[in-house]
Amino acid sequence: MRILYIIPALEQGGAETHLINLANEISKLGHDVTIASTGGSLEKNLSPEIKLIHAQVERKNLFTGIYAAIKLSRYEFDIIHAHSRVPAWISWIISGIRRRRVKWLMTAHAMYSLNFGIEPFKHADGVICVSEAVKSHLKNYLPDNVIVIPNGIKISGVKNSPSNENKFLFVGRLTRLKKVDVILNALSGLKNFSWSLNIIGDGAQRNELENLSRELEINDRVKFLGGMQKSDVENYMSNSDCLLFPSSSEGMGLAVLEAVSMKLPVIASDIEALREISSKELSSGLIEAGNVEKWREAIKNFILEKKSSEFNPDCIISISEMAARTEDFYKKLISYKKI
């Protein structure tokens, strides 16, 4: 199959990492893979067989979207796979230009706002949701052909080696939805305990969060490390004592899945997507998102008693399994005829 992936950019982020993993694995399966994006630092992680098209596929502008769609419609593809909302609009437009002679689908990575911005989802030949939570959230904006395929992760075999020094870790994009300010405020009330926090990731809120750590007088214990290579993130995970995941909204949470696979303890927010992978037979230990006092109590309980959130490792799938399920869905879409 000739497959075109469209994503706004290839910088650090969960959807971007997902696409890199998927594209590399689909290419290994023998398919002709092309990625259209504005580019980014993650391009260097792609297999050399994968082709790149640089186009303005990130701007929420109708005319820019139409121009990108016209440019991409000149190429021949069997499947167009959009990641994010603007690429979904572009894919829908390409489908119209090509008179539906190309199948297109969307992977829904997040709990998108329910408005006209996701109108194209209804018109896709298929949609992949990364969790049942996302599928339920978007139910009125989805076509008939929907499947849930969780994020696959690299099963490296590397296990966490706790230091017992209360070395906390956050991994993710620094935006308001990630609620890093909540854990900074929570930790500021635990200055009498020994702990440190490494923050991996970058984003629009970085300067604000760095200033907050100084205002709270914990900047000597908090390090902002910026974005880094996957192998380096894995190294930090293997040498930390607990991953903090305070997000208020997630389609799933790639960092949580990776931590669970490495047996790294996690303290995570009580959000719908994470309830899917929590240990149902136990108290899940998920923490109310945005509640500083609850987060402070949970972190203190970890420091004193090593209590953390409980997750079911059987919910984790490998990148190769994710790709195999996706490939199977592609094959079904190619033979699928809309009524």
Secondary structure, 3 states (H helix, E strand, C coil): CEEEEECCCCCCCHHHHHHHHHHHHHHHCCCEEEEEECCCHHHHHCCCCCEEEECCCCCCCHHHHHHHHHHHHCCCCCEEEEECHHHHHHHHHHHHHCCCCCEEEEEECCCCCCCHHHHHHHHCCEEEECCHHHHHHCHHHCCCCEEECCCEECCCCCCCCCCCCCEEEEECCCCHHHCHHHHHHHHHCCCCCCCEEEEEECCCCHHHHHHHHHHCCCCCCEEEEECCCHHHHHHHHHCCCEEEECCCCCCCCHHHHHHHHCCCCEEEECCHHHHCCECCCCCCCCECCCCHHHHHHHHHHHHHHCCCECECHHHCEEHHHHHHHHHHHHHHHHCCCCC
